[in-house]
Amino acid sequence: MLKDYAISIVRKLRDSGHQAYLVGGCVRDLLLGREPADYDVTTDAKPDQVMRLFSETYAVGAQFGVVLVPLPKKNGGGPARPVSSPEPDAGRRVSTEHPGVVEVATFRSDIGYSDGRHPDQVRYSRDPREDVERRDFTINGLLFDPVKNEVLDFVGGRKDLDAGIIRTIGDPERRFAEDKLRMLRALRFAARFGYSVEPVTFAAIEEFAHEIGQVSRERVRDELTKMLTEGRAGSALLLLDQSGLLPEVLPEISALKGVEQPPQFHPEGDVFVHTLLLLEKLPQPCPRTLAWGALLHDVGKPPTFRVAPDRIRFDGHVEVGVRMAQEICHRLRFSNQDTEQILALIANHMRFAQVDRMKESTLKRFMRLPRFEEHLELHRIDCQSSHGDLTSYHFTREKLAATPPETMRPKPLLTGHDLIATGYVPGPRFKEILSAVEDSQLEGRLRNKDDALEFVRREFPQ
């Protein structure tokens, strides 16, 4: 168990004459009765001393005094992958990528952040109070001594935990100037725990919001993804909007505000309200592609809005939305694989309205889309956040359950080689012929190769 291993690291450091404590998010989560996703240790031992004490270590952030100590292999933990140097306050990112690893960091104070991201100079310390005071928020600045079973609180973190408040340690303007990403982190923690952001801290976020562009797009993407997948994503989006960060990081989502929808289909209100409601219904745990697909599924509505004689319409909003989402995914440096799935979710989210009228072959092709469960889940929460009619959802789920996998993806009855052997000349027509054969096979009209060859000769004469 990672907790026991982290405590054993603390004890070994103590036995070697060093100070050592559990620190940060794991202490916060333990006090909240939550199971921590990772465990961090802080100590006055310097990186070289830590590395001498443990048989397997990785100095991934030597300039910040950070060493990773993986679980021993006999306990099920393999060697950790080398990673880039972690950012200040980045413990959760490192440990999430390495679930069998404990991060051990030397007490330090950070001097200067001229690039708004990394400290210009790191000075090691022997005072845990000095180490805590350079951290981000009071609820993340708690130390736990597992030997004495006591919490050390130099910054009022327990009081803020009890009151449900996100507050920076020290001057918020200084904390955010050091690393602008902390603004997003503040809102993420507030949404995740259902806390409020202390007014002076929130005012500093409003003041610095326009400078979030100084943070790398990858770091912004990762923080937004956590907001969307940790629960209470709608609350996170609302906080982004209220703080002024939303138009800076996702102007296309800010543009959803005030865009009216036809009340007969969307009694809940405008596109932004609909998106908020939908995000609150995301499942837990939530795949990141589903979360982003949900956020962006209606991004094409503002530019396609028009008032027709019969009702408000958004003609072509799916196609426009796919193009806009592609630009967003490119801007935020999504992987090609994630981008493909996010765009597929947007491109197909309106197709459920026709499932009961689709040909059998069309429906089977639809249901065999990669990660179709994400498509189905997006449709469910889309309906629940608008008209509430789940008829198409239940129809599709029943069809999915009643369709054997071998009939969804049957072995092809014919190949291009079969067509050549029959006398057909290779060319673009092959794709049309083989597609028509597969359609008839999916419809159940073709049972074997002979049926398929007869079908081809009849429908596609040479």
C-alpha positions as CSV (number, residue, x, y, z in Angstrom):
1,M,0.0,0.0,0.0
2,L,1.4,3.4,-1.0
3,K,0.5,5.0,2.2
4,D,2.4,2.5,4.3
5,Y,5.4,2.8,2.0
6,A,5.4,6.6,2.2
7,I,5.3,6.3,6.0
8,S,8.2,3.9,5.9
9,I,10.2,6.5,3.9
10,V,9.5,9.1,6.6
11,R,10.6,6.7,9.3
12,K,13.8,5.8,7.4
13,L,14.7,9.4,6.9
14,R,14.0,10.1,10.6
15,D,16.1,7.1,11.7
16,S,18.9,8.6,9.6
17,G,18.8,11.8,11.6
18,H,16.6,13.9,9.2
19,Q,13.3,15.7,9.6
20,A,10.6,14.2,7.4
21,Y,6.8,14.6,7.0
22,L,4.0,13.7,4.7
23,V,3.0,16.9,3.0
24,G,0.4,18.5,0.6
25,G,-2.6,16.9,-1.0
26,C,-2.2,13.6,0.7
27,V,-2.5,15.3,4.2
28,R,-5.5,17.3,3.0
29,D,-7.2,14.2,1.6
30,L,-6.6,12.2,4.7
31,L,-8.1,14.9,6.9
32,L,-11.1,15.0,4.6
33,G,-11.5,11.2,4.9
34,R,-10.6,10.7,1.2
35,E,-8.1,8.2,-0.2
36,P,-5.2,10.1,-1.6
37,A,-4.2,9.5,-5.1
38,D,-0.5,10.0,-4.2
39,Y,1.8,10.6,-1.3
40,D,4.5,13.2,-1.0
41,V,7.2,13.5,1.6
42,T,9.2,16.6,2.5
43,T,12.5,16.5,4.4
44,D,15.6,18.4,5.3
45,A,17.7,15.7,3.6
46,K,19.3,16.9,0.4
47,P,18.7,15.0,-2.9
48,D,22.0,13.2,-2.8
49,Q,21.3,12.1,0.8
50,V,17.9,10.8,-0.2
51,M,19.3,8.8,-3.1
52,R,21.9,7.2,-0.9
53,L,19.3,6.0,1.5
54,F,17.1,4.2,-1.0
55,S,18.2,1.5,-3.5
56,E,16.1,2.8,-6.4
57,T,15.5,6.5,-7.0
58,Y,15.0,9.0,-9.8
59,A,16.3,12.5,-9.5
60,V,13.6,14.0,-11.8
61,G,13.9,17.5,-10.4
62,A,17.3,17.8,-8.9
63,Q,17.3,21.6,-9.3
64,F,14.1,21.7,-7.2
65,G,15.4,19.1,-4.7
66,V,12.9,16.4,-5.9
67,V,13.6,12.7,-5.9
68,L,11.1,9.9,-6.8
69,V,11.3,6.7,-4.8
70,P,9.3,3.8,-6.4
71,L,7.7,1.0,-4.6
72,P,10.1,-2.0,-4.4
73,K,9.4,-4.5,-7.1
74,K,8.6,-7.3,-4.7
75,N,5.6,-5.2,-3.5
76,G,4.3,-4.9,-7.1
77,G,5.9,-1.6,-8.0
78,G,8.1,-1.6,-11.0
79,P,10.7,1.0,-11.9
80,A,9.3,4.4,-12.5
81,R,9.7,5.9,-16.0
82,P,12.0,8.9,-16.1
83,V,10.0,12.1,-16.4
84,S,10.7,15.8,-17.0
85,S,11.4,17.9,-14.0
86,P,8.2,18.6,-12.1
87,E,6.9,22.1,-11.7
88,P,6.5,23.6,-8.3
89,D,3.2,22.2,-6.8
90,A,3.1,19.5,-9.5
91,G,3.2,16.5,-7.2
92,R,-0.2,15.2,-8.3
93,R,0.9,15.2,-11.9
94,V,4.0,13.2,-11.2
95,S,2.3,10.7,-8.9
96,T,-0.7,10.2,-11.2
97,E,1.7,9.2,-14.0
98,H,3.6,6.9,-11.5
99,P,1.1,5.4,-9.1
100,G,3.8,3.3,-7.4
101,V,6.0,6.2,-6.6
102,V,6.5,8.5,-3.6
103,E,7.9,12.0,-4.3
104,V,10.5,13.1,-1.8
105,A,11.4,16.9,-1.8
106,T,13.9,18.8,0.2
107,F,12.8,21.7,2.4
108,R,13.4,24.8,0.3
109,S,12.6,28.4,-0.4
110,D,12.2,29.7,-3.9
111,I,13.8,33.0,-4.9
112,G,12.4,34.9,-7.9
113,Y,10.1,33.7,-10.7
114,S,11.2,35.8,-13.6
115,D,9.6,33.5,-16.2
116,G,6.3,33.1,-14.1
117,R,6.9,29.4,-13.9
118,H,10.2,28.2,-12.4
119,P,12.1,29.7,-9.4
120,D,15.2,31.5,-10.5
121,Q,17.0,30.1,-7.5
122,V,16.3,27.4,-5.0
123,R,17.7,27.6,-1.5
124,Y,17.6,24.5,0.6
125,S,16.4,24.9,4.2
126,R,16.3,23.0,7.5
127,D,13.0,24.7,8.5
128,P,9.7,23.0,7.5
129,R,7.9,26.3,8.0
130,E,10.0,28.0,5.3
131,D,9.2,25.1,2.9
132,V,5.5,25.4,3.5
133,E,5.4,29.1,3.0
134,R,6.5,28.9,-0.6
135,R,3.6,26.5,-1.5
136,D,0.3,27.5,-3.1
137,F,-2.8,27.1,-0.9
138,T,-3.3,26.8,2.8
139,I,-5.2,23.5,2.5
140,N,-2.1,22.1,0.6
141,G,0.4,23.4,3.1
142,L,-0.3,20.9,5.9
143,L,2.4,18.6,7.3
144,F,1.7,15.2,8.9
145,D,4.0,13.5,11.3
146,P,3.1,9.8,11.1
147,V,5.5,9.0,14.0
148,K,3.8,11.3,16.5
149,N,0.4,11.1,14.6
150,E,0.1,14.8,14.6
151,V,-0.6,17.6,12.0
152,L,1.7,20.6,11.7
153,D,-0.2,23.6,10.5
154,F,1.9,26.8,10.0
155,V,-0.5,28.5,7.6
156,G,-4.1,28.0,8.9
157,G,-4.8,25.2,6.5
158,R,-7.0,23.2,9.0
159,K,-9.2,26.2,9.7
160,D,-9.7,26.7,5.9
161,L,-10.4,23.0,5.4
162,D,-13.1,23.2,8.1
163,A,-14.6,26.4,6.6
164,G,-14.4,25.2,3.0
165,I,-12.1,28.0,1.8
166,I,-9.4,28.1,-0.9
167,R,-6.8,30.7,0.2
168,T,-3.3,31.3,-1.0
169,I,-0.4,31.0,1.4
170,G,0.7,34.6,1.9
171,D,0.1,37.3,-0.7
172,P,-2.1,35.9,-3.5
173,E,-0.6,38.4,-6.1
174,R,2.8,37.0,-5.3
175,R,1.7,33.4,-5.4
176,F,0.0,33.9,-8.8
177,A,3.0,35.9,-10.2
178,E,5.2,33.0,-9.3
179,D,3.1,30.6,-11.4
180,K,-0.1,31.7,-13.2
181,L,-1.3,28.1,-13.4
182,R,-2.2,28.4,-9.7
183,M,-5.2,30.5,-10.7
184,L,-6.7,27.5,-12.5
185,R,-5.6,25.2,-9.6
186,A,-7.5,27.4,-7.1
187,L,-10.7,27.1,-9.1
188,R,-10.2,23.4,-9.6
189,F,-9.9,22.8,-5.9
190,A,-12.9,25.0,-5.2
191,A,-15.0,23.1,-7.6
192,R,-13.8,19.7,-6.7
193,F,-14.4,20.1,-3.0
194,G,-17.4,22.5,-3.2
195,Y,-15.4,25.2,-1.5
196,S,-15.4,29.0,-2.0
197,V,-12.4,31.0,-3.0
198,E,-11.4,33.6,-0.4
199,P,-12.3,37.1,-1.7
200,V,-8.8,38.5,-1.8
201,T,-7.5,35.4,-3.6
202,F,-10.4,35.5,-6.0
203,A,-9.8,39.2,-6.7
204,A,-6.2,38.4,-7.5
205,I,-7.3,35.8,-10.0
206,E,-9.6,38.4,-11.7
207,E,-6.6,40.8,-11.8
208,F,-4.2,38.3,-13.3
209,A,-6.6,36.4,-15.5
210,H,-5.4,38.1,-18.7
211,E,-1.9,36.8,-18.0
212,I,-2.8,33.1,-18.1
213,G,-1.5,33.0,-21.6
214,Q,2.0,33.0,-20.1
215,V,1.4,29.3,-19.1
216,S,2.2,26.6,-21.6
217,R,-0.8,25.3,-23.5
218,E,-0.1,21.8,-22.4
219,R,-0.2,22.7,-18.7
220,V,-3.5,24.7,-19.2
221,R,-4.9,21.7,-21.1
222,D,-4.0,19.3,-18.3
223,E,-5.5,21.5,-15.6
224,L,-8.7,22.0,-17.5
225,T,-8.9,18.3,-18.1
226,K,-8.7,17.7,-14.3
227,M,-11.5,20.3,-13.8
228,L,-13.6,18.3,-16.2
229,T,-12.9,14.8,-14.9
230,E,-12.6,15.2,-11.1
231,G,-16.3,15.8,-10.6
232,R,-18.4,19.0,-10.4
233,A,-17.2,20.1,-13.9
234,G,-20.2,22.5,-14.2
235,S,-19.1,24.3,-11.1
236,A,-15.6,24.6,-12.4
237,L,-16.9,26.1,-15.7
238,L,-19.0,28.6,-13.8
239,L,-16.0,29.6,-11.7
240,L,-13.9,30.0,-14.8
241,D,-16.5,32.3,-16.2
242,Q,-17.0,34.3,-13.0
243,S,-13.2,34.8,-12.6
244,G,-12.6,36.1,-16.1
245,L,-10.4,33.1,-17.0
246,L,-12.9,31.4,-19.4
247,P,-12.6,33.9,-22.3
248,E,-8.8,33.7,-21.9
249,V,-8.5,29.9,-22.1
250,L,-11.6,28.9,-24.0
251,P,-13.2,31.9,-25.7
252,E,-15.3,29.6,-27.8
253,I,-17.1,28.3,-24.7
254,S,-17.5,31.9,-23.3
255,A,-19.3,32.6,-26.6
256,L,-22.1,30.1,-25.7
257,K,-23.5,32.6,-23.1
258,G,-26.7,34.2,-24.2
259,V,-27.2,32.1,-27.3
260,E,-30.9,31.2,-27.1
261,Q,-32.3,27.8,-28.0
262,P,-35.7,26.6,-29.1
263,P,-37.6,26.2,-25.8
264,Q,-39.6,23.1,-27.1
265,F,-36.3,21.2,-27.2
266,H,-34.2,23.2,-24.7
267,P,-36.5,24.4,-21.8
268,E,-33.4,24.7,-19.6
269,G,-32.1,27.9,-21.3
270,D,-29.3,29.1,-23.5
271,V,-26.4,27.0,-24.8
272,F,-24.1,27.9,-21.9
273,V,-26.7,26.9,-19.3
274,H,-27.2,23.6,-21.2
275,T,-23.5,22.9,-21.2
276,L,-23.2,23.6,-17.5
277,L,-26.0,21.2,-16.7
278,L,-24.5,18.6,-19.0
279,L,-21.1,18.8,-17.4
280,E,-22.6,18.3,-13.9
281,K,-23.9,14.9,-15.2
282,L,-20.6,13.5,-16.4
283,P,-20.0,10.1,-15.0
284,Q,-17.3,9.3,-12.4
285,P,-14.7,8.2,-13.3
286,C,-14.9,10.1,-16.6
287,P,-12.7,9.5,-19.7
288,R,-11.0,12.8,-20.7
289,T,-12.2,12.5,-24.3
290,L,-15.9,12.2,-23.1
291,A,-15.4,15.2,-20.8
292,W,-14.0,17.4,-23.6
293,G,-16.6,16.0,-26.1
294,A,-19.3,17.1,-23.7
295,L,-17.8,20.5,-23.2
296,L,-17.4,21.1,-27.0
297,H,-20.4,19.3,-28.4
298,D,-22.4,22.5,-29.1
299,V,-19.4,24.8,-29.7
300,G,-20.7,25.3,-33.3
301,K,-24.0,26.8,-32.2
302,P,-23.1,30.5,-31.8
303,P,-21.9,31.0,-35.4
304,T,-24.8,29.1,-36.8
305,F,-27.6,30.7,-34.8
306,R,-30.6,32.0,-36.8
307,V,-34.2,32.7,-36.1
308,A,-36.3,30.9,-38.8
309,P,-40.1,31.4,-39.3
310,D,-40.8,28.3,-37.3
311,R,-38.1,28.3,-34.6
312,I,-34.5,29.0,-33.7
313,R,-32.2,26.9,-35.8
314,F,-28.5,26.0,-35.9
315,D,-28.1,24.7,-39.4
316,G,-24.8,22.9,-39.8
317,H,-23.7,23.5,-36.2
318,V,-22.2,19.9,-36.0
319,E,-19.9,20.4,-39.0
320,V,-18.9,23.9,-37.8
321,G,-18.4,22.6,-34.3
322,V,-16.1,19.8,-35.5
323,R,-13.9,22.4,-37.3
324,M,-13.8,24.7,-34.2
325,A,-13.1,21.8,-31.9
326,Q,-10.2,20.7,-34.2
327,E,-8.7,24.1,-33.8
328,I,-9.1,24.0,-30.0
329,C,-7.5,20.6,-29.8
330,H,-4.6,21.8,-31.9
331,R,-4.2,24.9,-29.8
332,L,-4.2,22.9,-26.6
333,R,-1.8,20.3,-28.0
334,F,-4.0,17.3,-27.7
335,S,-2.7,14.0,-29.0
336,N,-3.9,12.8,-32.4
337,Q,-5.7,9.9,-30.7
338,D,-7.6,12.1,-28.2
339,T,-8.4,14.7,-30.9
340,E,-9.9,12.0,-33.2
341,Q,-12.2,10.7,-30.4
342,I,-13.3,14.2,-29.3
343,L,-14.1,15.2,-32.9
344,A,-16.0,11.9,-33.4
345,L,-18.2,12.6,-30.3
346,I,-19.1,16.0,-31.7
347,A,-19.6,14.8,-35.2
348,N,-22.0,12.0,-34.2
349,H,-23.9,13.4,-31.2
350,M,-27.0,14.4,-33.3
351,R,-27.2,11.0,-35.1
352,F,-29.1,9.4,-32.2
353,A,-32.3,11.2,-33.3
354,Q,-32.4,8.9,-36.3
355,V,-31.5,5.5,-34.7
356,D,-35.0,4.1,-34.9
357,R,-35.2,4.9,-38.6
358,M,-31.7,3.8,-39.6
359,K,-31.2,0.8,-41.9
360,E,-29.8,-2.2,-40.0
361,S,-26.4,-1.8,-41.7
362,T,-26.3,1.9,-40.9
363,L,-27.1,1.3,-37.3
364,K,-24.5,-1.5,-36.9
365,R,-21.9,0.7,-38.4
366,F,-22.9,3.5,-36.0
367,M,-22.8,1.2,-33.0
368,R,-19.3,-0.1,-33.9
369,L,-17.7,3.3,-33.7
370,P,-14.6,3.2,-31.5
371,R,-15.5,3.7,-27.8
372,F,-19.2,3.8,-28.6
373,E,-20.1,3.8,-24.9
374,E,-18.8,7.4,-24.8
375,H,-21.1,8.4,-27.6
376,L,-24.0,6.7,-25.8
377,E,-23.2,8.4,-22.6
378,L,-22.9,11.8,-24.2
379,H,-26.3,11.3,-25.7
380,R,-27.8,10.3,-22.4
381,I,-26.6,13.4,-20.5
382,D,-27.3,15.6,-23.5
383,C,-31.0,14.6,-23.3
384,Q,-31.1,14.8,-19.5
385,S,-29.8,18.3,-19.7
386,S,-32.5,19.4,-22.2
387,H,-35.8,17.8,-23.1
388,G,-35.3,14.7,-21.0
389,D,-36.5,12.2,-23.6
390,L,-34.4,9.1,-23.4
391,T,-36.3,7.1,-26.0
392,S,-33.4,7.0,-28.5
393,Y,-30.9,6.2,-25.7
394,H,-32.9,3.1,-24.5
395,F,-33.6,2.0,-28.1
396,T,-29.8,2.1,-28.9
397,R,-28.8,0.4,-25.7
398,E,-31.3,-2.4,-26.3
399,K,-30.1,-2.9,-29.9
400,L,-26.5,-2.9,-28.7
401,A,-27.3,-5.6,-26.1
402,A,-29.3,-7.7,-28.6
403,T,-26.7,-7.6,-31.4
404,P,-24.0,-10.3,-31.2
405,P,-20.5,-8.9,-31.8
406,E,-19.9,-11.3,-34.7
407,T,-22.9,-9.8,-36.5
408,M,-21.7,-6.3,-35.8
409,R,-18.3,-6.9,-37.3
410,P,-18.7,-10.0,-39.5
411,K,-15.9,-11.5,-41.4
412,P,-15.9,-10.0,-45.0
413,L,-17.5,-12.3,-47.5
414,L,-15.5,-10.9,-50.4
415,T,-12.1,-9.2,-50.8
416,G,-10.5,-7.3,-53.7
417,H,-8.7,-10.5,-54.7
418,D,-12.1,-12.2,-55.1
419,L,-13.3,-9.5,-57.4
420,I,-10.1,-9.7,-59.5
421,A,-10.6,-13.5,-59.8
422,T,-14.1,-12.9,-61.0
423,G,-12.8,-10.6,-63.7
424,Y,-13.3,-7.1,-62.3
425,V,-10.6,-4.6,-63.0
426,P,-9.1,-2.9,-59.9
427,G,-10.0,0.7,-59.3
428,P,-12.1,3.1,-57.3
429,R,-15.2,1.0,-58.0
430,F,-13.9,-1.7,-55.7
431,K,-14.6,0.3,-52.6
432,E,-18.2,0.9,-53.7
433,I,-18.7,-2.8,-54.5
434,L,-17.2,-4.1,-51.2
435,S,-19.1,-1.5,-49.2
436,A,-22.4,-2.6,-50.8
437,V,-21.6,-6.2,-50.1
438,E,-20.9,-5.4,-46.4
439,D,-24.2,-3.4,-46.2
440,S,-26.2,-6.4,-47.5
441,Q,-24.3,-8.7,-45.2
442,L,-25.1,-6.5,-42.2
443,E,-28.7,-6.4,-43.3
444,G,-28.7,-10.2,-43.2
445,R,-29.4,-10.6,-46.9
446,L,-26.1,-12.2,-47.8
447,R,-25.0,-15.4,-45.9
448,N,-22.0,-16.7,-47.8
449,K,-19.5,-16.0,-50.5
450,D,-21.6,-17.5,-53.3
451,D,-24.5,-15.2,-52.3
452,A,-22.1,-12.2,-52.3
453,L,-20.7,-13.1,-55.8
454,E,-24.2,-13.4,-57.2
455,F,-25.1,-10.0,-55.7
456,V,-22.0,-8.4,-57.2
457,R,-22.7,-9.8,-60.7
458,R,-26.3,-8.6,-60.5
459,E,-25.8,-5.1,-59.0
460,F,-22.4,-4.3,-60.6
461,P,-22.3,-5.8,-64.0
462,Q,-19.0,-5.6,-65.8
